[in-house]
């Protein structure tokens, strides 16, 4: 297999075997044996010969079957996938990620589907919790994506990647930024999966330029709008495709696309998850364009529609904080920490009801010189923040700054007479 790494021993990878190092030892292997009969790995690939060995090695110990939908590879991707024990399905690309995803789900046979892309790598951190999660009645899990940035840092975002496959409404729609229908309609809630995450390098500028992902997604989104011009989700997807381009003209067009989506919303869309993201994305776009009054109006409308959304309350609180309206900011940040916010059906940022809201509340308290309360709040945020992410570093820096400020002795009086 030129240009790629061969599977172990040069033969098909044994899904029921694998090395102890790959499994994390005998204990993890025992838990993996309980997990495998319940999980199918479902992938869509094209020309991924370089990446496939890494992702398949990372996932194979934890899944009972691998389904790879190849949408037209010209390299050795199908052969590599087959060598790792995958069932390879050849399905020509039809300008729809939803179609390709649904093909992979239809070809799988186990209760849960785990979705991975070829440029990702699965990391299971708590095998017993993984095994328990498959038997607790939860239908969908968001898995943290650790996205490598060009500056060497890592951003973390939850993505819906593990869910019950054996339900008719657990299928995707949307040519790009595809959504699970049951989740989008609010019929299924998404829980967080703290027992695993995956590593992703596909959004670094070098990789994106090499694959022209932005252009591909933008083309698909434009076609989706042309075919469904009255569909707010189509306009939302176009806006999302446009905001990835670092130009003000694209941001202006994204603002227009998001506005079209908002204009076309009806009461029937109220329970769909993308609407929360639509409001948040439009507010962020307006902030980047410096259109602060319109940003405020958008956030006020968003919170009026979804008063218990932690993401929207957090966004509006951040706006109020930027305007030095500390009372309004504190109200919104505290709203993020309520049981109603915790129970809200959409969570764009899992830290919006915890570490991130506490951090912003702490900063708001600092601005009001309520230092004792701020120390307590920022300490809580630090305890909840995940090691290594930007939020934890911000909290710790603020704590150190405050500790230094509080420990300084008062200026000595001049007692020279």
C-alpha positions in Angstrom: 0.0 0.0 0.0 2.1 2.9 -1.3 1.8 6.2 0.5 0.0 4.7 3.6 0.7 2.4 6.5 -0.2 -1.2 6.3 -2.5 -2.8 9.0 -0.9 -5.1 11.5 0.8 -8.3 10.1 -0.2 -7.2 6.6 -3.6 -8.8 6.9 -7.1 -7.8 7.7 -7.3 -6.3 11.2 -9.0 -8.6 13.7 -11.8 -6.5 15.2 -12.0 -9.0 18.1 -8.2 -9.0 18.7 -5.8 -6.1 18.8 -2.8 -5.3 20.9 -2.8 -4.6 24.6 -1.3 -1.2 23.9 -4.2 -0.4 21.6 -6.7 -1.5 24.1 -5.1 0.2 27.1 -4.6 -3.2 29.0 -6.6 -6.1 30.1 -9.2 -4.1 32.1 -10.0 -1.8 29.1 -10.1 -4.9 26.9 -12.7 -6.5 29.1 -14.9 -3.4 28.9 -14.3 -3.1 25.1 -15.7 -6.7 24.8 -19.0 -5.4 26.2 -18.9 -2.3 24.0 -18.1 -3.9 20.6 -21.4 -5.8 20.1 -23.4 -2.5 20.4 -21.4 -0.1 18.3 -20.9 0.3 14.5 -18.3 2.7 13.1 -19.9 4.5 10.2 -17.7 6.5 7.8 -17.8 8.3 4.5 -14.5 8.7 2.6 -12.9 9.7 -0.6 -9.2 9.6 -1.3 -8.2 9.2 2.3 -5.5 6.6 1.9 -3.0 8.6 4.0 -5.4 9.1 7.0 -7.4 5.9 7.1 -5.0 3.6 9.0 -4.8 6.0 11.9 -8.5 6.5 12.4 -9.3 2.8 11.9 -6.6 1.7 14.3 -8.0 4.1 16.9 -11.6 2.9 16.6 -11.3 -0.8 15.8 -10.9 -2.0 19.4 -14.2 -0.4 20.4 -16.5 -1.3 17.6 -18.1 -4.5 16.4 -18.3 -3.5 12.7 -16.9 -0.9 10.4 -19.0 0.5 7.5 -17.1 2.7 5.0 -19.1 4.4 2.3 -16.6 5.3 -0.5 -17.9 8.2 -2.6 -15.4 7.8 -5.5 -11.9 7.4 -4.3 -9.1 7.3 -6.9 -6.5 6.1 -4.4 -6.3 2.9 -2.3 -8.8 4.0 0.3 -11.3 1.1 -0.4 -8.5 -1.5 -0.2 -7.1 -0.1 3.0 -10.6 0.0 4.6 -11.2 -3.6 3.6 -7.9 -4.7 5.0 -8.9 -3.3 8.3 -12.1 -5.4 8.2 -14.5 -2.8 6.9 -17.5 -3.4 4.8 -16.9 -1.1 1.9 -19.9 0.3 0.1 -19.3 2.2 -3.2 -21.8 5.0 -3.6 -21.1 7.9 -6.0 -21.0 11.4 -4.5 -24.4 13.1 -4.9 -23.6 16.5 -3.4 -25.2 15.6 -0.1 -23.5 14.6 3.1 -26.8 13.5 4.5 -27.3 11.0 1.8 -23.8 9.5 2.3 -24.3 9.4 6.1 -27.6 7.7 5.7 -26.2 5.1 3.4 -23.6 4.2 6.0 -26.3 4.0 8.7 -28.5 1.8 6.5 -25.6 -0.6 6.0 -24.8 -1.0 9.7 -26.4 -3.6 11.9 -25.6 -2.7 15.5 -27.7 -0.5 17.8 -25.4 2.5 18.1 -23.6 4.3 15.4 -20.2 6.0 16.0 -19.4 8.6 13.3 -15.8 9.5 12.5 -14.1 11.2 9.6 -10.9 10.0 8.1 -8.8 12.9 9.5 -9.8 12.1 13.1 -8.6 9.8 15.8 -10.7 8.3 18.6 -9.6 8.5 22.2 -11.5 6.5 24.8 -10.7 7.9 28.2 -13.1 5.9 30.4 -14.1 2.5 29.1 -16.4 1.5 31.9 -18.4 4.8 31.5 -18.5 4.1 27.7 -20.0 0.7 28.3 -22.5 2.1 30.8 -23.6 4.9 28.5 -24.8 2.3 26.0 -27.3 0.8 28.4 -28.7 3.9 30.1 -31.5 4.8 27.6 -29.7 7.8 26.2 -30.3 8.1 22.5 -27.6 10.6 21.4 -24.2 11.8 22.7 -22.1 14.8 21.8 -18.4 13.9 21.7 -15.8 16.6 22.2 -13.8 17.4 19.1 -10.2 18.5 19.9 -9.5 20.7 16.9 -5.9 21.5 16.1 -5.3 25.2 15.4 -2.7 26.8 13.2 -1.2 28.5 16.3 -0.5 25.2 17.9 -3.4 25.4 20.3 -6.5 23.2 20.5 -10.1 24.3 20.5 -12.8 22.0 21.9 -16.3 21.7 20.6 -19.0 19.0 21.1 -20.3 17.2 18.0 -23.1 14.7 17.8 -21.2 11.5 16.9 -22.6 8.6 18.9 -26.3 7.8 18.8 -28.9 5.0 18.4 -29.0 3.9 14.8 -32.0 1.6 15.1 -34.7 4.3 14.9 -36.3 5.6 11.7 -36.0 9.2 12.7 -32.3 8.9 13.5 -31.4 9.8 10.0 -29.8 12.9 8.5 -31.1 15.7 6.4 -29.2 18.6 4.8 -26.6 18.6 2.0 -24.0 20.3 4.2 -24.1 20.8 8.0 -26.3 17.8 8.0 -28.5 17.2 11.1 -30.2 14.2 12.7 -33.9 14.7 12.1 -35.0 13.6 15.5 -32.5 15.9 17.3 -33.3 18.8 15.0 -37.0 18.5 15.8 -36.3 18.4 19.5 -37.6 14.9 19.8 -34.3 13.5 21.1 -32.0 15.3 23.6 -28.3 15.1 23.3 -26.1 14.2 26.3 -22.4 14.9 26.7 -20.0 12.0 26.4 -17.2 12.6 28.9 -15.8 9.1 28.4 -14.3 9.8 24.9 -13.1 12.5 22.6 -11.6 12.7 19.1 -8.6 14.5 17.7 -9.1 16.4 14.4 -6.5 18.2 12.3 -8.7 18.8 9.2 -9.4 22.5 9.9 -5.9 23.8 9.9 -5.4 26.2 7.0 -2.9 23.9 5.3 -5.3 21.0 5.3 -8.3 23.1 4.3 -6.4 24.7 1.4 -5.2 21.3 0.3 -8.7 19.9 0.1 -10.5 23.1 -0.7 -13.1 22.2 1.9 -14.4 25.8 2.2 -15.1 26.0 -1.6 -16.8 22.6 -1.6 -19.1 23.4 1.4 -20.0 26.8 0.0 -20.9 25.3 -3.4 -23.1 22.7 -1.7 -24.8 25.3 0.4 -25.5 27.5 -2.6 -27.1 24.6 -4.4 -29.2 23.8 -1.3 -30.5 27.4 -1.2 -31.3 27.3 -5.0 -33.2 24.1 -4.6 -35.0 25.1 -1.4 -35.2 28.9 -1.3 -37.9 29.1 1.3 -36.1 26.7 3.7 -34.5 28.6 6.7 -32.2 25.7 7.3 -30.8 26.0 3.8 -30.1 29.7 4.4 -28.5 28.9 7.8 -26.2 26.4 6.1 -25.2 29.0 3.5 -24.4 31.5 6.3 -22.3 28.9 8.1 -20.3 28.1 4.9 -19.7 31.8 4.4 -18.4 32.6 7.9 -15.5 30.3 7.5 -14.0 32.6 4.8 -11.8 35.3 6.3 -13.1 38.2 4.3 -15.5 41.0 5.3 -17.4 40.6 2.0 -18.2 37.0 2.9 -19.2 38.1 6.4 -21.6 40.6 4.9 -23.1 37.9 2.7 -23.3 35.6 5.8 -25.2 38.3 7.7 -27.6 38.4 4.7 -28.0 34.7 4.6 -28.6 34.4 8.4 -31.2 37.3 8.0 -33.0 35.4 5.3 -33.1 32.3 7.6 -34.5 34.3 10.5 -37.1 35.9 8.2 -38.3 32.5 7.1 -38.7 31.0 10.5 -42.2 29.9 11.6 -43.7 28.5 14.8 -43.0 25.0 13.4 -39.3 25.6 13.6 -39.3 26.6 17.3 -38.2 23.2 18.5 -35.5 22.7 15.9 -31.9 22.8 17.3 -30.4 24.8 14.4 -32.5 27.9 15.3 -30.5 28.4 18.5 -27.3 28.1 16.5 -28.7 30.5 13.9 -29.3 33.3 16.4 -25.8 32.7 18.0 -24.1 32.7 14.6 -25.9 35.9 13.4 -24.9 37.6 16.7 -21.3 36.6 16.3 -21.2 37.7 12.6 -22.7 41.1 13.6 -20.0 41.4 16.3 -17.3 40.8 13.8 -18.8 43.4 11.4 -19.0 45.9 14.3 -22.8 46.2 14.0 -23.4 46.4 17.8 -26.9 47.8 17.8 -28.1 45.1 15.5 -26.2 42.5 17.5 -28.1 43.7 20.6 -31.5 43.5 18.9 -30.7 40.0 17.6 -29.7 38.7 21.0 -32.7 40.3 22.7 -35.0 38.6 20.1 -33.1 35.3 20.6 -33.5 35.4 24.4 -37.2 36.3 24.1 -37.7 33.2 22.0 -35.4 30.9 24.1 -35.1 32.4 27.6 -33.6 29.2 29.0 -30.9 28.8 26.4 -27.6 28.9 28.1 -25.7 29.7 24.9 -27.9 32.7 24.1 -28.0 34.0 27.6 -24.2 33.7 27.7 -23.9 35.5 24.4 -26.2 38.3 25.5 -24.3 38.5 28.8 -21.0 38.9 27.0 -22.6 41.8 24.9 -23.8 43.5 28.1 -20.4 43.0 29.7 -18.7 44.7 26.7 -21.0 47.6 27.1 -20.3 47.9 30.9 -23.9 47.0 31.7 -22.8 44.8 34.6 -26.3 44.3 36.1 -27.7 43.0 32.8 -24.6 40.9 32.3 -24.7 39.3 35.7 -28.4 38.5 35.3 -27.7 36.6 32.0 -24.6 34.8 33.4 -26.6 33.6 36.4 -29.4 32.5 34.2 -26.9 30.1 32.6 -26.4 28.4 35.9 -30.0 27.5 36.6 -31.7 24.1 36.4 -33.8 25.4 33.5 -30.7 26.2 31.5 -29.2 22.8 32.3 -32.3 21.1 31.0 -32.6 23.2 27.8 -32.8 21.0 24.7 -29.8 22.5 22.9 -26.3 23.0 24.1 -23.8 24.5 21.6 -21.1 24.8 24.3 -21.2 22.3 27.1 -19.4 24.8 29.4 -22.2 27.3 28.9 -23.9 26.0 32.1 -20.7 25.6 34.0 -17.1 26.8 33.6 -17.6 29.3 30.9 -20.6 31.0 32.5 -18.8 31.0 35.9 -15.8 32.6 34.3 -17.8 35.4 32.7 -19.7 35.9 35.9 -16.4 36.1 37.8 -15.1 38.7 35.4 -18.3 40.7 35.7 -17.9 40.6 39.5 -14.3 41.8 39.2 -15.5 44.8 37.1 -17.8 45.6 39.9 -15.0 45.3 42.4 -16.8 42.5 44.3 -13.6 40.7 44.7 -14.6 38.2 47.4 -17.5 36.9 45.3 -15.3 36.9 42.2 -12.6 34.7 43.9 -15.2 32.1 44.9 -16.9 32.2 41.4 -13.6 31.9 39.5 -12.4 29.1 41.8 -15.5 27.2 40.9 -14.9 27.9 37.2 -11.3 26.7 37.5 -12.4 23.4 39.2 -14.8 22.7 36.4 -12.6 23.8 33.5 -11.0 21.0 31.4 -7.2 20.9 31.6 -5.5 22.3 28.6 -8.3 24.4 27.1 -8.3 28.1 26.8 -10.9 28.7 29.4 -8.9 27.0 32.1 -5.9 29.2 31.3 -8.0 32.3 31.4 -9.5 31.4 34.8 -6.1 30.6 36.3 -4.6 33.8 35.0 -7.4 35.8 36.5 -7.1 34.0 39.8 -3.4 34.7 40.0 -4.0 38.4 39.1 -6.6 38.7 41.8 -4.4 36.9 44.4 -1.6 39.3 43.6 -3.8 42.3 43.9 -5.3 41.1 47.2 -1.9 40.3 48.8 -0.3 43.7 48.1 0.2 45.6 51.4 -1.3 49.1 51.6 1.1 51.9 50.7 3.3 52.9 53.7 2.6 56.3 55.1 5.4 58.8 55.0 6.3 59.2 58.8 9.2 61.5 58.2 8.7 64.5 60.6 
